[in-house]
Amino acid sequence: MAKEAATSTTGAAPAAPRTYKILVADDHSIVRRGIRSLLESQPDLEVCAEAADGVTTMDYVIKQRPDLVVLDLTMPEKNGLEVARMIREQSPSTEVLILTMHFSEEVAREVLRCGARGYVLKSDADGELLAAVRHIKGNKPFFTGKLAATMAESFVRDTRGTGSNGVPDEAPLSQRELEVVQLLASGKSNKEAAASIGVSTRTVESHRNHIMRKMDFDSFSDLIRFAIRNNLVQP
């Protein structure tokens, strides 16, 4: 009986959780080393490869099929935008996070058109890179805080059309809804956004749902993509 009991309590060890595979693409080795060190400080993140140019990046994408590519915009052979387009076509399950020194709303529009899910400035990487990876890993977009606010403001400004009398039409989002968009787009959770504007989490969830219905979108990322793609002429 003792032998049977011992046998019944022994078994295969539980499988280790799958790591999230990340490819780091930047033409500066010191930048790649810094990014690798930061990412691999997390037990569930693994840097599976590094690349210094666009062609090598795509070779690794095809061979390794990483979950995420942290991608610089300015690289030899093929630039980051070209690579992002190729990743979307040839490895659609691989997400793209742009990490760049360039702060530009126009570049951000191009980044989203290419299918990237995040945009972080190198100057903000210490504080935002891991947060961006966590958001994308959780199927949520992430934009560096300064850029998220700029995009949200541009969305409201640009979607104010003019009526037949030349007076601007009412903006599709209220001021409070704009506040909620800015907070959520900058990466804050519903609870964090609620604390920032002094309302309950349920109120933020209500605003978010109303925005989705008003704009006829299925997800918040749809709204952000629409805001960036549709840069309407200012009145």
Summary of the structure (lengths in Angstrom):
residues: 235
radius of gyration: 21.5
end to end distance: 85.5
largest distance: 91.8
contacts: 708
relative contact order: 0.09
helix: 53%
strand: 13%
